[in-house]
Amino acid sequence: MRTSVLVRAWAALMLLGAVVWPGTISAQPDSVVFKKGQMQFKRGGTSFTLPLVPGEYANSLDTRVLGGQASIYMLGLIYSGPQGSGQNVRMALQNLSGPGKYEKASIYNLVVETGSREPSWYFNGRTDDCTLVFTRLDASEVKGAAMCTAAGGKVPFTDMKFTASPG
């Protein structure tokens, strides 16, 4: 009997909390799918321009609304060269809140592959240092740049700029 009363009291408190503080409960994330865009960068003395790979799961900006303000929390983008070229860039970024500068803590995954010319470049949070700068970061468009230094003899990439938009 006592357990039943405690369960009912707990349920009533949870319901009251949802009514009194609705802004503190996180909503389901909204997702925008990007279909157009490109990335440009240099690696090993060669310039690359790769188009965004269209795909619902490959390129998206997922946002979560907390306390009445939208916070961008995850951005995933994939750019790829001609089929069979082995040229692609994959990035997954987290904890973003709009245009501005972000350090390597925001990088969940970053891979740069340029085919057989150079070994793949995989971001290593312990030894690599990267900065991302977004001039635009919202549901209508992403515009940014990345600068990374690499350790361990990896061939670095330079002058990386990227865009993405829904249509």
C-alpha positions as a printed NumPy array, in Angstrom:
array([[  0.   ,   0.   ,   0.   ],
       [  2.773,   2.433,   0.945],
       [  4.598,   1.714,  -2.342],
       [  1.44 ,   2.46 ,  -4.307],
       [  1.06 ,   5.847,  -2.598],
       [  4.716,   6.702,  -3.294],
       [  4.351,   5.744,  -6.969],
       [  1.225,   7.91 ,  -7.312],
       [  2.934,  10.848,  -5.591],
       [  5.973,  10.505,  -7.863],
       [  3.732,  10.388, -10.966],
       [  1.858,  13.509,  -9.797],
       [  5.139,  15.396,  -9.279],
       [  6.369,  14.406, -12.74 ],
       [  3.098,  15.574, -14.31 ],
       [  3.217,  18.849, -12.367],
       [  6.801,  19.406, -13.5  ],
       [  5.794,  18.937, -17.142],
       [  3.006,  21.501, -16.784],
       [  4.906,  24.101, -14.744],
       [  8.255,  23.958, -16.534],
       [  7.496,  23.003, -20.164],
       [ 10.603,  24.793, -21.478],
       [ 12.89 ,  22.524, -19.506],
       [ 11.74 ,  19.37 , -21.278],
       [ 13.663,  18.727, -24.47 ],
       [ 11.658,  18.267, -27.621],
       [ 12.382,  15.63 , -30.217],
       [ 15.14 ,  16.771, -32.56 ],
       [ 14.205,  18.367, -35.868],
       [ 16.248,  17.313, -38.852],
       [ 16.974,  19.205, -42.082],
       [ 18.392,  17.199, -44.983],
       [ 20.97 ,  18.868, -47.215],
       [ 20.967,  18.028, -50.926],
       [ 23.385,  20.539, -52.484],
       [ 26.836,  21.765, -51.59 ],
       [ 30.533,  21.31 , -52.145],
       [ 33.865,  21.19 , -50.408],
       [ 37.192,  22.554, -51.596],
       [ 40.577,  21.842, -50.05 ],
       [ 44.234,  21.18 , -50.85 ],
       [ 46.239,  18.155, -49.823],
       [ 49.738,  17.113, -50.859],
       [ 49.973,  19.963, -53.377],
       [ 46.721,  18.966, -55.156],
       [ 43.433,  20.877, -55.092],
       [ 40.167,  18.977, -54.658],
       [ 36.551,  20.008, -55.2  ],
       [ 33.996,  17.444, -54.057],
       [ 30.205,  17.694, -54.321],
       [ 27.912,  16.929, -51.39 ],
       [ 26.564,  13.381, -51.55 ],
       [ 22.767,  13.529, -51.645],
       [ 21.232,  11.296, -49.023],
       [ 18.766,  11.585, -46.199],
       [ 21.017,  10.023, -43.582],
       [ 24.341,  11.322, -44.853],
       [ 23.8  ,  15.065, -44.696],
       [ 21.696,  16.575, -41.992],
       [ 21.503,  19.252, -39.365],
       [ 19.709,  18.025, -36.263],
       [ 18.454,  20.555, -33.74 ],
       [ 16.912,  20.246, -30.322],
       [ 14.855,  22.974, -28.663],
       [ 15.675,  23.616, -25.006],
       [ 14.264,  26.384, -22.871],
       [ 12.586,  28.078, -25.831],
       [ 15.837,  28.495, -27.816],
       [ 17.014,  26.276, -30.662],
       [ 20.435,  24.73 , -30.173],
       [ 22.138,  22.95 , -33.028],
       [ 23.608,  19.796, -31.653],
       [ 24.753,  17.605, -34.559],
       [ 25.867,  18.24 , -38.151],
       [ 26.763,  15.403, -40.494],
       [ 28.136,  15.967, -44.015],
       [ 29.636,  13.683, -46.674],
       [ 31.342,  14.925, -49.836],
       [ 32.583,  12.543, -52.505],
       [ 34.475,  12.6  , -55.8  ],
       [ 33.762,  10.45 , -58.848],
       [ 32.849,   6.831, -58.149],
       [ 35.958,   4.732, -57.693],
       [ 38.219,   7.752, -57.088],
       [ 38.538,   7.106, -53.373],
       [ 38.081,  10.834, -52.784],
       [ 35.719,  11.729, -49.975],
       [ 35.387,  13.724, -46.794],
       [ 33.133,  12.688, -43.928],
       [ 32.462,  14.884, -40.936],
       [ 30.232,  14.603, -37.912],
       [ 30.209,  17.612, -35.586],
       [ 28.448,  18.028, -32.26 ],
       [ 27.517,  20.677, -29.69 ],
       [ 27.211,  23.5  , -32.209],
       [ 25.056,  26.525, -31.404],
       [ 25.232,  28.704, -34.523],
       [ 27.801,  30.656, -36.553],
       [ 31.169,  31.099, -34.885],
       [ 34.415,  29.365, -34.054],
       [ 34.607,  25.827, -32.651],
       [ 37.594,  23.857, -31.4  ],
       [ 38.358,  20.165, -31.745],
       [ 35.987,  19.194, -28.92 ],
       [ 33.134,  19.665, -31.415],
       [ 34.539,  17.043, -33.793],
       [ 32.955,  13.637, -33.394],
       [ 34.447,  12.324, -36.648],
       [ 36.498,  13.834, -39.488],
       [ 38.017,  11.767, -42.311],
       [ 39.72 ,  13.093, -45.469],
       [ 40.491,  10.596, -48.238],
       [ 42.134,  11.65 , -51.487],
       [ 42.474,   8.33 , -53.274],
       [ 45.745,   6.514, -53.763],
       [ 47.879,   9.68 , -53.65 ],
       [ 48.09 ,   9.94 , -49.866],
       [ 46.995,   7.792, -46.928],
       [ 43.633,   8.692, -45.42 ],
       [ 43.588,  11.461, -42.824],
       [ 41.633,  10.482, -39.698],
       [ 41.116,  13.06 , -36.961],
       [ 42.8  ,  12.065, -33.703],
       [ 41.64 ,  14.178, -30.775],
       [ 44.802,  13.471, -28.764],
       [ 47.349,  14.573, -31.369],
       [ 45.566,  16.703, -33.993],
       [ 44.36 ,  20.234, -33.533],
       [ 41.45 ,  21.599, -35.566],
       [ 39.417,  24.771, -35.653],
       [ 36.1  ,  25.104, -37.457],
       [ 34.657,  28.481, -38.384],
       [ 31.05 ,  28.796, -39.542],
       [ 29.857,  31.996, -41.201],
       [ 26.417,  30.443, -41.647],
       [ 24.953,  27.55 , -39.675],
       [ 21.203,  27.109, -39.781],
       [ 18.481,  25.076, -41.489],
       [ 18.718,  27.064, -44.735],
       [ 22.483,  26.888, -45.291],
       [ 25.837,  25.841, -43.883],
       [ 29.021,  27.718, -44.829],
       [ 32.257,  26.992, -43.084],
       [ 35.968,  26.367, -43.114],
       [ 38.312,  24.01 , -41.27 ],
       [ 41.97 ,  24.365, -40.347],
       [ 43.803,  21.372, -38.893],
       [ 47.345,  20.529, -37.953],
       [ 48.381,  16.901, -37.95 ],
       [ 50.894,  14.871, -36.021],
       [ 52.58 ,  11.592, -36.805],
       [ 53.607,  12.328, -40.383],
       [ 50.08 ,  12.651, -41.75 ],
       [ 49.837,  14.779, -44.884],
       [ 47.715,  17.745, -43.783],
       [ 44.896,  19.322, -45.714],
       [ 44.668,  23.099, -46.097],
       [ 42.255,  25.775, -47.32 ],
       [ 39.174,  23.649, -46.555],
       [ 35.862,  25.394, -47.271],
       [ 32.457,  23.759, -47.415],
       [ 28.803,  24.543, -48.097],
       [ 25.51 ,  22.682, -47.81 ],
       [ 21.876,  23.61 , -48.373],
       [ 18.529,  21.815, -48.557],
       [ 17.841,  22.535, -52.205]])
